[in-house]
Amino acid sequence: MLVVTGAAGFIGSCMVRRLNDAGHTEIVAVDDFSRADKERNLAGKRLRERVHRDRFLAWLDAHRRDVEVVFHLGARTDTTEKDAAIFEALNLRYSQQLWQRCAEYGIPFFYASSAATYGAGERGYSDAHERVAELRPLNPYGQSKQDFDLWLLSQAPKAGISWAGFKFFNVYGPNEYHKGRMASVVFHTVQQIRATGAMRLFRSHRPDFRDGEQSRDFIYVKDVVDVLLFFLEKRPTSALYNLGTGRARTFLDLAVNTFRAMDADPNIVFVDTPEDIRNTYQYFTEADMTKLRQVAGYEKPFYSLEDGIADYVCGYLRAGRMW
């Protein structure tokens, strides 16, 4: 059996689809399953069973001999949430308990970290283990991911299992309909074009960035799950890995390409960045992809921003389809 936590969420449900497409049907989906708007993400997918996250650790104790691998993709991901206790409980303590069981039972463990650990990027975007302790996240979400990365690195040498942590950069793609404010800018652009014919982007509040030229490493979710499948099949060197494209693109690029995919002329308005995120807003991210390419040996090219947006908008958003 293959376990996917966060299976009803964005990346988790796409991972279930990718596993199904690769012929895997003995999948245990772990989530809290309390939100009706996330049920669409699992509709039509082939699963062995569903297990509520509150029961999962006990379930794993009982079924440990049957589990081939755990993809731990479940987390609290709201970067505007300020209550550190929520992140400590769900992103740190729960992940620690799950890792301890996988280490004890000899189960490979692949988990979602985040580019939010890099903070403002003042220390660069290298995924070298010796650099991890230098990073300074900007919000409690990023800090919870950083805390787990550091803790796991202290535990991994004595564990003796295959593992990998993936610092996801800005992931976009199908099955994020439920994410609200945390959905990708591609998603919000399509909604705003439909509603008003225009798109609002955040104005720059720094003199070294012009409006719309804030830049992120945007990666299509289909590339993300292809990398995870590669780790399932090939089991490369255990490590933390950046998972972006290695090329930063501006929000203006993203918005213009979304208008094109909607067969609409670009109409972009700049608005102030909300005050609750203004001081923790990342103006630039770009993954150093050397380790994934040269150490893990992942060779498949990633979607360009243009191709990823076209596939997402034309194949899913315009028709309201899931993947």
N, C-alpha and C positions, 0 to 999 in steps of 0.2 A: 504493500500500500504506500501511496505517496500522500503526504499531508501538506495542505496549503492553509496557513492561517490568514485571516483577512480575506477569505475566499469570496465573500459577497461584495467586497470593495472594488475599487478601480483596478489596480494592478493585479490583485489576487484573482479576480474573475477572469482577467485576460490570461493569467497564467494557467488557470483551469482550461480555458479554450485551447491554448497552445499545447498543453499536455494531451487533451483529447485529440487534437489534430495529429499528434505524434503517435497515437494509438494507445494512450494510457487512459483507462477507465476506472481503475481501482484507486480512486482519489477520495480522501477524507477532507471535507470542507469544514473549516473551523471559523466561526465568527459568532457575533451575538444574535444575529438574525432577527433583530427587533424592529428594523426599519423596512416598512413595506416598499419604499421606493428603491430599495436595493435588491428586491427579489428578481427584478428583470435581469440583473447581472448573471444570475445562475440559471435562468430559464433555458431549457433545451440542452444543458450541459450534462455530461454523463458522470455521475458520482457514485461512489460506494455508499457513503453515508454523510450526514451532517452531524457535527458535534458542537454544542455551545462552548464558547471559549472558557466559561467558568467551570465546565466539567472536563475540559480537554486534558489537563495535567493528570487527573485520575484516570481518564481514558487511556492516555499514553502509558501509564504504569501497567495497565491491564493488557495492552495490545503491543507492547514494545517489540516483541519478537517478529511481528508482522509488518513493521514500518520500515520502509526502505530509505526514506529521506524525509526531512522536514524543511519546507519552504516557509520561513517565518516572515510573512509580509504584512501581518496585522499590526496596527499601531494607531495611536491618537496622532493625527497629522495636522491639526489646526494650528498654524503658526501665529494666530492672533490670541490664542488662549494664554492667559497669564498665570493660571494656577499650576505651579510647579508640581504640586502633589499628585495631580491627575497624570502627568507625564511620568512621574516617578513610579506610580503604581502600574500603569499599563505598558510603558515603553522600556522601563528599566527593570523593576522587580519581576514582572511576569516573564520578561525575556530571559532574565537570569535563571529563573526556575526552569524554564524550558531548556535552556542550554545545559544546565546541570543534569537533567534527565537524559538528554541526547548524548552527553559525554559519558555518562554512566552506562547507558544501554548500547553505545557504539553506533549511534544513528547519525549519518551526515546531516549537517546543519547549515542551511543557506539563508541569510537574513537580509532585511532591508535596513541599511543605514541611510544617510542623507547628506547631500551637499550643504544642507543648513549647518553642518558641523564646521564649515569653513568660515562662517561669519562674514565679515566684510571683505574677506580675501586678502587681508594685509599680510598674511603668511603664506600666500600662494595656494595652489590647488593640487599639491602632490599627495598621493595616497601612500607614501612611504611610512612604514610603521613608526619609525623614529621621529616623525614629524607630528604625529597625532596629538601628543600632549601639549604641543604649542598652540593648537587651534583654540579660537575664542568665539563660540557661537553667539548669535545676537538675540536669541529668544529661548524660552524654556523648552520648546520642542527640539530645537537643535542641540541644546545642552543635554537633553535626555538621550539623544542618539550618540552624542559624544561620550557621555558617561558609560553607556553600554559598550561602545567600541573599546574604550580604555580598559574596562573591566574584562571583556572577553580576551583582549590581547594578553592580559595577565594570567588568564586561565588556560588559553589554548595550548601552550607548550606541553602541558601535562595531560591533555585530553586524549590525544591519539586518535582523533576522528577527522574525516574530511570536513572542511568548513569554508565558508566565504561570506564576507559582508560586502554589500554593494552600496556605495554612496550614490544614490540616485540623484541626478541633476533635475532639470525641469521636465518632467514627464507629461506628455499630453497624448490624447487618443480616446478611442471609444470606451464606453462604460463608466464615464465620469459624470453622468447626468445628475447624480445624487449629491455631488460635492458642494453645491452652492458657491459661496464666496471663494472656496479653495479650489474650484475647478480651474482649468487652464485658461489662459487668455484667448486661445483659439475658440474654446467653447463660448466664452463670454462675448467675443466679437460676433460670432454667428447670431447669438441671441439679440445683441444690440442692433445688428444690421436688420434683422427681421422686424424689430420693434420700432426703430427710429430711422433706419437708413444710415446711421453714423456709428462710430466707435469712439469711446472715451479711453484714452491712455493717460497714465500718470505723468504729470509734469515733473521735470527734473528739479530737485532742490539742491543740486550741487553745481558749482560753476564749471567743473570739468566735464560735465555731461550735458549735451543739448537735449531738449525735450524729445522723447521717443528713442533716444540712443542708449538708454539703459539696456544692457546686454546680458543675455543668459545663454547657457548651453541647453538648448531645447532638444529632447530626445523622444522619439516616437515610441509609444508603449510596445509596439510589435518588436522593436529592436531590443527593448528591455527583456521581454520574455524569451526571445531567442537566445540571449546571453544566459539566462537562467537555465534553459533547456540544455545548452552546451555544457554547463557545469554539472548537470545531472548525468549526462552521457559520458563526458570526458574526465571529470574529476581532476582538474588542473591543480596547481599549487595552492594550498590553503593560505588565504590572505584577505586583507581589505582591498577592494578594487573600486576605483572610480567607474561610474557608469553614466557617461554622457557621450556626446559625439566627438568632443575634442575641439569644437569650433563654436565660439560665441556668436550669436546673431542678435540684432536689435529687436526691441518690441515693435518698432516701426516696420521692419522687415516682416515680422510675423503678421501684423495687422494687414499690411498691403497684400500679402499672399492669401490671407483669408478672404478679403474682399474679392480677389480674382477668382478664388474657388467658388464663391457665391455668385459669380458673373455680375459683380457690382463694381462701380467706380469707387476708389478709396475716398472716404469722408471721415476724417479723424479729428477729434477735438481733444485738447489736453486739459486735464483737471488736476487739482492739487492731490498729492498723495495723502490718504487719510492719516490724521494725526496719530492714531493708535498703532500704526505700523511704520510711520515715517522715519523714526530713529533706528529702526532695525531692518530697513529695506536694503536688499542687496542690489548694487548698481552694476555689478559685473560678476559673472561666473564662467569658468571654462575649465573643463576637466582635463587633467593630464592623463592621457589614455595609454601611456607607455607600458604600464604593468599588464593591463588586460591584453594588449596586442603582443607584447614580447615575452612576457612571463607565462601568462595563461595560454597564449597562442590562438586567441580569437581573431579570425581573419575576415569574417563576413563584413562587407561594407554596411554602414548605417544609412537609413533614409536621409536624404537632404531635407532641409526645412520645407522647401517647396513641394517635394514629393510627399512628405509626411502629411502636410496640411491638405494637399489635394486628396489623398486617400481617405483621411479622416472626415473632411467636410463632405466630399462627394459620395463616399461609400457609407457613411454613418449619420452624420449630423443632419444632412438635408432630408433624410428619410426617417430620422429618429430610430435608426437601427442599432442593435447591440452587436458585439462580437463574441 
